């Protein structure tokens, strides 16, 4: 056991020495565009998923408080088993109407959505053609699918065309192209 722990410690030390070790930044204020941490004050926050600033919106906070009073805290189950409540269906209906669709499905994260998408839509008779810089959630969702996978160079439409032709030659029934709109790690726009 000591040998295994030494290997792990050596790996951690190597990460630290190379500047690749990441430490948590502990926030001391609510999420916002400017935050304080235990180490630094007044930091511009460019790494949160609170893009629209909704986590601090007073109207949403009040609606959440009212929801807690009526429904309690949490679903007590995943939606698939017995966690879908009437407000889920009402919101999905409103979103579908707003976007002009028959129906919609809400997921709690992109990982959940992508994990459920590709395997549901595609079979081993189909193909997914994926940009090489896609978000990890797209890549993981694709891996859960039985479809044949092709990967093209980032934003390279000629290479994408080659992959589409290859999928066609391989007899793919459906060919689905998967790409980010904005590649989150590089900021490249598709």
C-alpha distance (Angstrom), angle and dihedral (degrees) to the residues before:
residue distance angle dihedral
X1 . . .
X2 3.81 . .
X3 3.81 90.1 .
X4 3.83 91.1 54.9
X5 3.81 92.0 48.6
X6 3.81 90.6 48.9
X7 3.81 90.6 52.5
X8 3.80 90.5 50.4
X9 3.82 91.8 47.0
X10 3.82 90.8 48.7
X11 3.81 89.6 51.1
X12 3.81 90.8 50.4
X13 3.79 91.3 48.4
X14 3.80 89.9 50.7
X15 3.81 90.9 51.3
X16 3.81 90.8 49.9
X17 3.81 93.0 47.1
X18 3.81 91.3 50.7
X19 3.82 93.4 47.9
X20 3.81 92.8 -115.3
X21 3.81 97.7 111.9
X22 3.78 111.9 106.7
X23 3.78 123.8 -152.9
X24 3.78 126.4 -163.1
X25 3.76 116.5 -100.8
X26 3.78 106.2 -141.2
X27 3.79 112.7 -146.0
X28 3.80 118.7 -143.1
X29 3.82 95.4 -172.7
X30 3.83 134.5 45.9
X31 3.82 118.0 -78.8
X32 3.77 112.3 -82.1
X33 3.79 142.6 133.5
X34 3.82 89.0 -78.8
X35 3.80 119.5 36.7
X36 3.78 141.6 177.4
X37 3.79 123.1 -135.9
X38 3.78 131.9 -171.3
X39 3.82 86.7 -98.8
X40 3.81 104.9 36.6
X41 3.80 139.0 24.9
X42 3.81 128.2 -143.9
X43 3.79 98.2 16.6
X44 3.81 118.7 169.4
X45 3.81 104.4 -121.4
X46 3.80 110.2 -137.0
X47 3.80 98.9 152.6
X48 3.81 106.7 62.4
X49 3.79 126.8 100.3
X50 3.81 90.6 -131.3
X51 3.82 90.9 103.3
X52 3.79 95.8 154.5
X53 3.81 96.5 38.5
X54 3.80 90.9 -118.5
X55 3.80 96.3 139.2
X56 3.83 89.5 73.4
X57 3.81 98.7 37.0
X58 3.82 108.3 129.1
X59 3.83 94.0 -145.5
X60 3.81 91.9 52.4
X61 3.80 91.6 46.1
X62 3.82 89.9 52.4
X63 3.82 91.8 47.5
X64 3.81 89.4 50.7
X65 3.82 91.1 51.3
X66 3.80 90.5 51.2
X67 3.80 90.2 47.8
X68 3.82 91.0 52.3
X69 3.80 89.9 52.6
X70 3.80 91.6 51.9
X71 3.81 104.0 33.2
X72 3.80 105.7 20.2
X73 3.78 124.8 -129.4
X74 3.79 120.2 -47.0
X75 3.78 132.6 -8.1
X76 3.82 97.3 -93.1
X77 3.79 87.3 -141.6
X78 3.77 141.3 38.0
X79 3.79 112.8 -92.4
X80 3.79 93.9 -111.7
X81 3.82 93.7 60.9
X82 3.82 105.3 36.8
X83 3.79 107.3 -45.8
X84 3.81 100.9 101.0
X85 3.77 108.9 109.3
X86 3.76 131.4 -172.6
X87 3.81 92.8 -100.6
X88 3.82 90.1 59.0
X89 3.79 91.1 56.0
X90 3.81 92.4 43.5
X91 3.81 92.1 52.7
X92 3.81 92.3 45.2
X93 3.82 90.0 51.0
X94 3.81 91.4 49.8
X95 3.81 92.0 48.9
X96 3.80 92.3 47.9
X97 3.80 90.5 50.1
X98 3.82 92.1 46.9
X99 3.82 92.6 51.4
X100 3.82 94.3 39.2
X101 3.80 97.5 -113.6
X102 3.78 132.8 133.1
X103 3.81 93.7 -122.5
X104 3.79 143.3 -14.7
X105 3.79 137.7 -152.7
X106 3.79 124.4 -146.2
X107 3.78 121.6 -148.4
X108 3.78 125.9 -169.4
X109 3.81 92.7 -129.4
X110 3.79 143.5 8.1
X111 3.80 89.0 -110.8
X112 3.82 89.7 58.7
X113 3.80 93.2 45.7
X114 3.79 95.2 47.6
X115 3.80 91.3 42.4
X116 3.78 89.6 57.7
X117 3.79 100.1 36.7
X118 3.79 111.0 64.2
X119 3.80 98.2 39.6
X120 3.79 90.4 49.5
X121 3.80 96.0 49.9
X122 3.79 102.6 36.2
X123 3.80 138.5 52.4
X124 3.80 134.6 -169.9
X125 3.82 86.9 -81.6
X126 3.81 90.9 65.3
X127 3.81 138.1 70.8
X128 3.79 136.1 -135.6
X129 3.78 117.2 -156.9
X130 3.80 108.2 -161.8
X131 3.80 134.0 -170.9
X132 3.81 110.4 -117.8
X133 3.83 92.1 -126.8
X134 3.79 97.2 51.2
X135 3.79 118.6 140.3
X136 3.80 116.1 -88.9
X137 3.81 90.5 -111.5
X138 3.81 90.9 59.8
X139 3.80 91.6 46.6
X140 3.82 91.9 49.1
X141 3.81 91.5 47.3
X142 3.80 90.5 51.1
X143 3.81 90.6 50.4
X144 3.81 89.5 56.3
X145 3.80 90.3 56.6
X146 3.79 124.0 87.4
X147 3.80 90.8 -141.3
X148 3.79 119.8 116.7
X149 3.79 110.2 -100.0
X150 3.80 130.1 -135.2
X151 3.79 125.5 177.5
X152 3.78 126.6 -156.9
X153 3.80 130.8 -165.0
X154 3.79 114.7 -91.7
X155 3.80 111.8 -74.5
X156 3.82 90.4 -17.9
X157 3.79 103.3 142.7
X158 3.80 93.6 -177.1
X159 3.80 90.9 55.4
X160 3.82 89.4 45.3
X161 3.81 88.7 53.8
X162 3.82 89.8 51.2
X163 3.81 90.3 51.7
X164 3.81 91.3 48.7
X165 3.80 90.5 51.5
X166 3.80 90.5 47.6
X167 3.81 90.9 50.7
X168 3.81 89.5 48.9
X169 3.81 91.1 49.9
X170 3.81 89.0 49.3
X171 3.81 88.6 56.8
X172 3.80 100.3 -108.8
X173 3.79 110.8 179.6
X174 3.82 94.3 -158.6
X175 3.80 123.7 21.3
X176 3.81 113.3 -159.8
X177 3.81 121.4 -173.0
X178 3.81 113.7 -149.2
X179 3.80 119.2 -163.0
X180 3.77 140.6 147.9
X181 3.79 117.3 -116.5
X182 3.79 89.8 -139.6
X183 3.79 117.5 13.7
X184 3.78 102.1 -126.2
X185 3.79 98.8 -151.6
X186 3.81 95.7 49.8
X187 3.81 106.1 21.3
X188 3.80 90.3 -126.4
X189 3.80 112.9 153.1
X190 3.81 115.6 -134.3
